[in-house]
Amino acid sequence: MQQTSSHKSKLVAGYSKKTLGLAIGFYIMLSGIVIGATTLKLVFSSNLDVAFSTGAHFMAAASSLFILSALLFYLLYTRRALLVNPRELYAVGTVVAISYVITLYLEFAGIFAVPTALTAFILAPIVKKRRDAFIGNLFCNFLILTTLIIEYLYAVPGSAGYDPFRILDIVVMFNIGVAFGTTAAYIVSNRPGRLRFTLKSLAIAAFMYIVIVGYSLIHGSYRMADASGEIGLFFTDLTRNALIFGTIAAFGPFLISLILQPLLEAAFNLLTNSRLMDLTDHNAPLVKRLRLEAPGTFSHSLAVASFAEMCAAAIGEDPYIARAAAYYHDIGKLENPEYYKENQGEKNPHDELLPEVSAEIIRSHTEDGLSLCEKYRIPIEVSHVTVQHHGTMVIPVFYEKAKKLTDSTVEPVQYSYHGVSPRSKIAAIIMLCDVSEAAIRAMDKPDGQKVDELLTGLIHERIKAKQFEKCEISLKDLNTIKETIIKAYGGLYHSRLSYK
């Protein structure tokens, strides 16, 4: 195993320097934004005839640092996987920061205008784990709670910012934010289709609106009765504000999330199911090029995608990622499409080339594919499959051709792919579906038994070549993939009636 560089980069706590660097950078970035926004809020509040001492600023900063430290420890000890994915980590931090600032400053309009569930609505459709949306929303609400309570505690009685009922409103809005934010985090999940997201979000927002307005009316009636002995529920400023601002607090998160989701996906190159649907659109830039410039490879990719999707679902992996990875796995063939069998006519340019030259052209499509994906900003979960789907396997055609042309020993490594073995189950699925589709298509009159024997041999060949040692795929998974491919191809190779 890799010991020198890997072990040297480990610290005493078992975290790599890169991981700790990302965590500390995340903490500093988020702390700076939160403390800066809080300080400005207190300054603006002071201009509204609310007297604050320096203690307010100190307590607000200290409490924010304390809460964010807890978030840092959560990441280090519970969500370590998030720390190795800086795109998603900083996307979460950005959403928490944006939500905090928006929520904090909307409080100037009124406590019932505070969209305390905003973080969950934005994060739920873009993060892989639902608990990341839940935790992000929870910590953002704790930050809001402490800041507003400190603002209340340091307000001078009788000043514009002092209200004896205010702390109750703050706590209630915090509870609403946590309750409905948690609901949104686990119900409004990362699944394809904007309609599903819209309907679920609107349902949650409607219930939130009822709770906010209901609380404000009940509390407002008590306050009016206590102040003047008159109820007047529907004619007080408090009631009108609750109806108007409740709309902002309840439906604002949904509308803001609709705007920010595509921006965050593009800015951080996130792989959401909505993004996956865009990537597999036949008019997506690279897919369109493949369709027009290498139609044979495009047809092959569609076939691989169909079977990869079924195989992924069969072993519990994300079928949408598998489908997208299959669409892009051979995208590097765009550089020299005529050198690949599926795009050739009667003439094969390899007939005039030395086997080592042909091997170099063929194996270059993996690196070329990664370069194209990086150029077009394809997420790494998809782009890295381009250099993993052939692993380090030998290119048999040109290896055998080279052995026939020389009496000396031919090293297999000279005719092997320069990629890396699969690092994920998705990459392993694409590897098997890719080679299986091509091999079965080349068979003469394939049937179920022949296909079974062929796939068994292909799998054993790759196990022997140690292609699956870097990914957590089991023999049971490999067998399930084989059976799924056989069933899928069974529909193509069953016997047909003759109509002549």
Stockholm file with secondary structure:
# STOCKHOLM 1.0

chainA/1-500         MQQTSSHKSKLVAGYSKKTLGLAIGFYIMLSGIVIGATTLKLVFSSNLDVAFSTGAHFMAAASSLFILSALLFYLLYTRRALLVNPRELYAVGTVVAISYVITLYLEFAGIFAVPTALTAFILAPIVKKRRDAFIGNLFCNFLILTTLIIEYLYAVPGSAGYDPFRILDIVVMFNIGVAFGTTAAYIVSNRPGRLRFTLKSLAIAAFMYIVIVGYSLIHGSYRMADASGEIGLFFTDLTRNALIFGTIAAFGPFLISLILQPLLEAAFNLLTNSRLMDLTDHNAPLVKRLRLEAPGTFSHSLAVASFAEMCAAAIGEDPYIARAAAYYHDIGKLENPEYYKENQGEKNPHDELLPEVSAEIIRSHTEDGLSLCEKYRIPIEVSHVTVQHHGTMVIPVFYEKAKKLTDSTVEPVQYSYHGVSPRSKIAAIIMLCDVSEAAIRAMDKPDGQKVDELLTGLIHERIKAKQFEKCEISLKDLNTIKETIIKAYGGLYHSRLSYK
#=GR chainA/1-500 SS CCCHHHHHTBCTTSCBHHHHHHHHHHHHHHHHHHHHHHHHHHHHHHTTTCCCCHHHHHHHHHHHHHHHHHHHHHHHHTCHHHHTCHHHHHHHHHHHHHHHHHHHHHTTTCGGGCCTTHHHHHHTTTCSSHHHHHHHHHHHHHHHHHHHHHHHHTSCTTSTTCCTTHHHHHHHHHHHHHHHHHHHHHHSCSCSCHHHHHHHHHHHHHHHHHHHHHHHHHHHHHHHHHHHSCCCGGGSHHHHHHHHHHHHHHHHHHHHHHHHHHHHHHHHTCCCHHHHHHHTSTTSHHHHHHHHHCHHHHHHHHHHHHHHHHHHHHTTSCHHHHHHHHHHTTGGGGSSGGGSGGGCCSCCGGGGSCHHHHHHHHHHHHHHHHHHHHHTTCCHHHHGGGGTSSTTCBCHHHHHHHHHHCSSCCCGGGGBCCSCCCCSHHHHHHHHHHHHHHHHHTSSSCCHHHHHHHHHHHHHHHHHTTCSTTSCCCHHHHHHHHHHHHHHHHHHHSCCCCCC
#=GC SS_cons         CCCHHHHHTBCTTSCBHHHHHHHHHHHHHHHHHHHHHHHHHHHHHHTTTCCCCHHHHHHHHHHHHHHHHHHHHHHHHTCHHHHTCHHHHHHHHHHHHHHHHHHHHHTTTCGGGCCTTHHHHHHTTTCSSHHHHHHHHHHHHHHHHHHHHHHHHTSCTTSTTCCTTHHHHHHHHHHHHHHHHHHHHHHSCSCSCHHHHHHHHHHHHHHHHHHHHHHHHHHHHHHHHHHHSCCCGGGSHHHHHHHHHHHHHHHHHHHHHHHHHHHHHHHHTCCCHHHHHHHTSTTSHHHHHHHHHCHHHHHHHHHHHHHHHHHHHHTTSCHHHHHHHHHHTTGGGGSSGGGSGGGCCSCCGGGGSCHHHHHHHHHHHHHHHHHHHHHTTCCHHHHGGGGTSSTTCBCHHHHHHHHHHCSSCCCGGGGBCCSCCCCSHHHHHHHHHHHHHHHHHTSSSCCHHHHHHHHHHHHHHHHHTTCSTTSCCCHHHHHHHHHHHHHHHHHHHSCCCCCC
//
